Amino acid sequence: MISRDVLVDVIEYWEEEISRAKVIQRDILDDIKKTMNMEEITVITGIRRSGKTYILYGLFKQHGGLYINFEDERLIDFSTEDFERIVSIAEERGTNILYFDEVQEVKGWEKFAHRAHRRFKIFVTGSNSKLLSSDYAQLLTGRTKTFVITPLTYKEFLRFRNLRANRKSLLEYMQTGGFPRIVLTGDLSLAREYFERIIYRDIIPRSDIRYPESLKDIALYLLSNVGKEFSYRSLSRITGIKHEVTLRNYVSLLRNAFLINIIPRYSPSIKKQESYGKKVYAMDPSFITLGKRISEDHGRILENIVFNHLSKRYKDIYYLKNEREADFIICESLKPRKVVNVVFDVKSDETLKREIASLRYYGKKYQVEMELISLFPVSVPPEIKHRLAHHYLKEF
């Protein structure tokens, strides 16, 4: 239980912090603002350090309210009973807007949110896609509006750095990634700290992990192999874990913490999809450098960035590997709509011919649009749309 005086001190401390903070507009903020007059609880989730807190700062600066950061060490003994003191303070201040940052630190917070969401506009953040997965969260079914915050897109990166869209700025984005703090400071070592924090704070303490180091090994292996096919058999070899169920659970935990994304190999048969390998992508390019790689693979990094941007617009993305290979096929449910290949630098005519041939093959097979995305200009047949990556990514 937390005393009222401590709660007031915490609230006033964070108000001062917010007043000094410089908030740069995120593209998603306008959509989040639209929920201000909705009674639904606004849930803001996503990978750690992606900017969720600054989303709340921006809302607070414009609309006021009462902000609580539950990672503040003074709130370590906070319990659901203490929410009533917060209500009392909010009523005294004449506000009905509550911002709860990293609310998953409070067990049973959903009970209060369920009871209070018609009296107060409630915004909550959390760093796990299972923020609403507890038994109590069933109370909130149909009472939430959820937004997933990712690291900065290339378009946002340009805004944060006041740069123009060109090859030079895209190459810089490929190196630094989109975590706001890394973008603003250039301190790439922070990526390692974020990774360790996700593994040892967001995943292991909240899950039944028998082999914590194996979980980390799997994460580093997958980050070393973005854009490449993997199987649970290959994960078994590197970890020594024989049970596929355990391996699937570990990969699922990495996904739920927003560290990685997984896409399946395309087949109109869902059963066949399950039997095929998968491809992995990092939530942010800065994590790719943490893997055990002999050399930088700019092509894979660019492919990763393109996937991250495609995933914001399209729900059903697969890769193709049959007679030929293609990086992505975008579908509506299982109906193909567009096939996409990504190339960083075409060093030989044979490479370009292979990329074009695979696009033509699948374009004809599925009767869909074909698109080639590259860092440098190349000559392609008129039926294939060619986009320079820095212009293409700025559109998202």
N, C-alpha and C positions, 0 to 999 in steps of 0.2 A: 504494500500500500504506500502511496506517495502523498506527502502532505500538500495542502493547497499552496503553501508558500513556495515550496520547491517547484510546483507546476507553474506558478506565476513567473518565477525566476527563469525557468526553461523557456517559457513562451516569450518573455521579453528579450532574452538572449538571442533567440532565433529571429525575432523581429528586427533586431539591430543588424544581425548578419545579413538578412534579406535586403535591408535598406542599402547596404554597401555593395551588394552583389550586382555585377553587370550581367544582364540577361540579354542574350542574342536570340532573335526570333527563330523558332523551329517551325518547319513547314506544317507539322501536325497540330500546332497550338491552336490554330483557328477552328479545327474540328473539335478539339477538346473544349474550347470556349462555348461552343454551341450547346453543351450539356449543362451549362451553369443554371439554366432554368428548368432542368429536368429533375424529377424526384429520384430517378435511378442513381445508384451509387456509381461514380465514375472511377473505374479501376485503371491505373496506369502502371503497366508492368513492362518488363524488358531486362536486358542484360545489365549487370552492375556497371556503374559509371558511364552510362549512355546518355544521361541528362534528365532523368526523371525528376530529380529534386529541383532542377532549374525550371522545369515545366511548372511545378508548384510555385516556385518563386515568381515566375511571370504572372501567374493567375493571382497570387497574393498582391503583387504590386498594383494590379489593375482593379481588383475587386475587394481587396481586404479580406478579413476573416481571421481564423485562428489556426496557426501552424504548429504541429508537433512532430519532431523527428524522434522516432522510437529507437534509434541507434545512439541517442544521447545517453551516456553512462549514468546520468542521474535518474534515468527512468528504468533502470535494470530490474527493479521490483514492481514495475507497473502491472496492475491486474485489471480485469474487466470492471471491478467496482470503482476504479479511479476515473472511468469515463464520466461518471456523474459529476465529479469535480470539474472536469473540462466543460461539461454542459453548463454548469453554474457560472463559470468564468465567461463563457461565450455569451450567455444571457446578460450578464452584467455589462459586457462590452457592446451589446446590441447587435451582434452578428449571428447569422445562421449558416455561415460557411465554415466547414472544418476540413483541414488538410492533414491527413495522417500519412507521414512518410515512413517507408519500410514497416508497414503495419503488421507484417507477418511475425514480427518479434513478440507480439501480444497474442497469446493463445486465447481463442474464443472471441476475438474482435468482431467476428461476424454477428454474434448475438446482439451486440450493441448497435451495429450498423443496421441490422434488420429492424430493430425497435425504433431507431431514431431517424431513418432516412426520409421520412415524410416531414419531420420538423426541421431538419438541417440538410443543407446540400453538402454531401460528403465526397471528398476526393481521397483516394488511397493509392499508395504506390507499393510495389514489391518487386524483388529481383528473381522471381521464379514463376514459370508459366502455370505452376500448380498453386498459385496464390489462393485460388478459390476451390481447392480440391479436397478440403477437409470435410468431415461429416457435417459440421455446422454450416459449411458453405452451401449446402442444399437449401438452407433457409433463404438464400439470396438469389435463387434461380428466377430469372426473369426480372430481377431488380437491379441489374448492373449494366453498365455500358463500358466495354473494355477497349483500351488502346495499347498497342505494343510499341514501345520506344526502342529504336535501334540506334547504333552509332550514326554519326553524321553521314548523309548521302554526299555524293560528290558535289551536288548543287549547294548543299548546306556548307560543305567544306569551303567552297569558294566564298560564300558569304562570311564565314568566320575569319577567313584569312584575307578577305578583300582582294581576291585574285580573279583573273579572267579564265574562261574555259579554253584551254589549249593543251598541247601534249605535255608541256613542262609541268603545269599544275596537276595534270592527271598522274604523271609519274611520281610527283610528290605525294599525292593522295594514296597511290599504290604502296608507298613506303610507310607513311605514317598511319594510314587507316583513318577511322572517323571518331575515335573517342575524343570528346571535346577537350579534355585537359591535355592530351598528347598533341592534338592539333594546335592548341594555343601556346604550348610551351616547347614543343619539339622533343620532349623527353620520352624517347622510345622505350626506356627501361620500365616505364609504368605498365606496359603491356604485360610483362612478367608478373608484376605485383597484382594486377587485376586477375590474371589467370590463376595464380595461387589462391587468391581470396575466394574466387568462385569455387574452386575445388575444395578448399579446406574450411570454408565458412558457409557457402550457399548449398553445397551438396552433401558432404560427408556428415556433418552434425545432424542433418535432417533426414538422413536415410540409413537403412540397415546395410552398411557397407562392410563386408567381411575382408575385402582386399583393397584397402584405400590406395596403395601404391599402384596396383593394377589399374584402378580407375584412372589415375594420372597417366600411366603408360599408354592406355587406350587413347586418352585425349591427345597426347603428344603425337602418337602414331597417326591418328586421323588428321591432325593439323599438318602433319608432314606430307599428307597425300591428298590435299584438296583437289577436286576435279578428277580424281582417279577412283576406279572401282575397287570396292573392298567387300569382303565376306566375313561372316562370323567365324568361319574356319581360320581365316588369316589372323583374326584377333585372338583366337584360342592359341595359336602358335606363339604369338609374342608375349602372352600373359601366362600361359600354362593353365588357364581356367578351362576346364573341359565342358562345363555345362553351358549350352547355348542360351538357356533362359537367363542365366546370370549375366552373360555378355550383352544380351538384348536389353536387360534392365539397366546396365551401366551406360550403354549408349543412350537409352531413353533419359537417364538422369542428366547427361551432358546436354541433350536437346532441351530438356525442361529448364535448365539453367541458362538457356540461350547462348551456349558456347558454340554450338555447331548446328547446321541444318543437314538433313539427309534427304536425298531424292531417289526414287526407284527407277529402275530401267523400264522403259515403256513396253507395255503389251496390252492389247484390248482385254486380256484375261487377268483379272486381279489375282487369281490363284498362281498364274505363271509369274507375275510380278514378285510375289512373295518368295519364289524359289530362285530368283535372279539375285545378282549382287546389287549393291547400292553405291551411290556416290555421295561424298561428303563435302561440305563447304563451311568455312569459318564464318562466324557472325561478323567478324571484322578482320581486314587484311593484316593488321598488326600482329594477330595471333599466329599467322602462318610462319613468321620468322622464329617462333618458339619451337617449332618442330625440328626434328633431326634431319636437316637437308644438307646435301653436299654443296649445292649452289642454288642461287635464287632462280626461280622459274617464273619469269615475268608473265609468260603466257597463262600459267595456272592462276596467278594472282589476278590478272585482268579478267579471266573467266569467272573467278570467285566474285569479283566486284559486279560484273554483269548479272550473275545469278542473284546477288543480294538486291539489286535494283529490280530485276524482273519479279522477284518474289513479293515486292510491294504492290505490284499491279495485278499479278496473276496468281491464282490459287493452285492450279494443277500444272506442275512443271515436272517433266521427266527427262531422262537422257535416252539416247538411241544407240543400240549396239546389236546389230544383226549382221547382214552382209557388209554393211559399212557402219561408221560411227558418226554421231552428231552430238554436239554439246547439249542442246536443249530442244525439246519439243513441247510447245505450249498447247494445252488442251482445255476444253470445257468438259468437265467430268472426264470421260475417256475419248472424246472426239477431238482429233488433232486439228489445230488451227494455224500453227506457225512453227517452222523449224529454224533454229538459230545456231550458227557457229561463231566462235570467237577466236581471233588470231592476234597475237601481239606484233609480230614482225615476220613477214613472209621472206625467208632467206633464200628460197629456191622456187623455181617455177613448179617443181613437183609438189611442194607443200601446198601451194595455192591451188593447183589442179586437184589435189586430193580433197581439200576443203570444199571446193566448188562441186566436185563430183558427188560428195556425200549429200550436199544440199539439194542438188538436182535429183538424186536418187529418191530421197525421202519426200521432196516436194512433189515429184510425179506420183510416188506410191500413195501418198495421202491427199494429193490435190490441195496443197496448202501453200501459203506464202513462204518465201525463203529469204533469210536475212543473214548477211555477213557483217560482223562488227570487228573493226581492226584499229590499231593505233595509228597506222600509216595508210595513206591512199594506195589502193590497189585497183586493178582493172578487172571487172567482173562482167559476166553476160547481163544483158538488160533485164532479164526476168528475175534476177537476184538483186534485192535491195542491198546496197552497201552503205554502211554508216560509220563515220569516224567516231571512235569511242567517246572522246571528250564532248562532242556535240550531243551524241546519243544519251549519255549519262546525265547531262545537264537538264534534259527534258523531264526527268522523273521528279 
